[in-house]
Amino acid sequence: KKEEKGVKKEKEEPKEGEKKEESAVPRVLKGVMRVGVLAKGLLLHGDLNVNLVVLCSEKPTRTLLERVADALPKQIAAITDEKYEVKRCVEEAAIIVSSESDPKTSCSVTLTSPVMRETQLADGETSTVTVKDPPDVLDRQKCLDALAALRHAKWFQARANGLQSCVVVIRILRDLCQRVPTWTPLNEWAMELLVEKCVSSGGANMSPGDALRRVFESISSGLLLPGGPGLYDPCEKDSVDAASSLTNQEREDITASAQHALRLIAFRQIHKVLGMDPLPAPKHLRQRMNPRKRRRTDSAPGEGEGEGEKKDKKEDDVDMSDGK
């Protein structure tokens, strides 16, 4: 009898599970992922703004964005005692959560859906979706940009994170783009593609110094110049140049600046490229450069007249901004 009761219970359990599955409502919010420098581990000192992307099963609307924004303060209060400000930004298809205490950080949460992308037919033509969009659907381009950021983060984790010195060199170039106005127009995605290609094709166990010099050599060769090969975007179906936003003048300026950086590195002035104080020379080099002086002996008045005219030339201070 006990065995029969156990069998009956086992038969009843799947029925209850089936009822739960039938009554379950499909979720609109599928998941949330990190994107940008937060997902790639490229945060620098002073980076206080990060980005998240929320995937939806349907096209995100203004109504959905407001529902999420209304529910966020209650959920945040249950996790932490710190106060955060939740701001709706419908034009950006995002919700901005910022801290009220110092240092003031902010997190941009963008809503998007794979349904926003156009379906591709076998012949390559695009077909429009017959279903009518909701009247308050969010900006399509902002949603597509969020999907592209997701693809970039997945590509970076699969290709760049495992390469030695790749993340270090990208951090250095990010700092260079912030310090030197000439490099500011170069977008981060194009920079990441360039560094990954240079490091992956340069052999194993490449040091950060060699990898950085190899990146400057690639740019100096005319990679970004008009008519050059450009940077192929592997996350797009069509052939797209990741650096297409650069103007001809900006391409020439970045190329000239990379050539100038190579000259500085060749003359042991890499500290000017990195924007830091020069490192002290090793002890064995200091002994060679500064030998002990001999004790001066009495000499004739005309023997040492020309010694005062011999002076070492000092290196002129040259910044990266001088070489465009």
C-alpha positions, 0 to 999 in steps of 0.5 A: 500500500505504501508503494502504491501511495508513493506512485500516486504522489509521483504521478500527481507532481507532474500534473501540478508542474504542468498547471504551473507552466500553463498558468505562467505568463511569458516574461517581457524582460529576458535578462540584463548584461554588462556592456562597454568598458565595464564588461571588458575590464577597461575601466580607468581612474575617473571612469564613473559612468557604466552601461547595462543592456536589458533584453526584452522579448518584444519591442521596448516601449515607453510604457515598459520603460516607465514601468521599469523605472517605477519599480527600480527605487523599491528594488534598490532600497531592498538591496542597499541603504544608499540613496540613488536617483532614477531618471527616465531618458526616453530619447536614449531608450534608457534609464539612468541610475545615479548615486547621490553620494560622492563620488557620483557614479551613474549607470545607464540601463538601455532597453532593447530587443532582437526583434528590432533588427530587420530580418534578412532574406536568402537573397540579401534583401530586407523584409519589413515586419508586417506586425504594426509597431506599438505607437510608443515604441522606443527609438530604433537606432538607440536599440540597435546601438545597444544590440551592437554593444552586446555583440562587441562585449561578447566578441571582446570576451572571446577574442581579446581577453585571452591575449597577453598584453591586449587589455593593457595596451587598450587601456594605454590607448584609452588614456592617450585618447583622453589626454591628446586631442588628436586621438580623441576622434578614434572610437573605442571599438575601432581601437579594440579591433586594431589592438587585437589584430596587432597582438594576435598576429605578432606571435605569442608572449608579446610584452606590453611594450612590444605590443604598443610599438606594433600598434603604432607601427601599424597606424604609421604604415597608413592603415587609417589613411584614406584609401587604406585597408581600414578596419573590418568590423567582424560583428556586422553582416555587411562589410563595414569599416569600424573607423568610418566616422573619421574624417580625412584630416583626422586620419592624417593627424592620427597617422602623423601622431603615431609616427611621432610616438615611434620616434619618441620610443626609439630615442628612449622617451616613451614616458612622453608618450605615456604622459608620465615622469621619466623613470630613473636609469638602471644603476649599471647605466648610470655608472657608465654615463657618469664615470668618476671624475679625475682629480684636477691637477695644476696645468698651464694656463692655456691647456684647459681653455676649450673645456668650458665650451663643451656642454651636453645638449639637453633634450627638449621637452616634446609632447605627443600633441606636437606631432599631429 
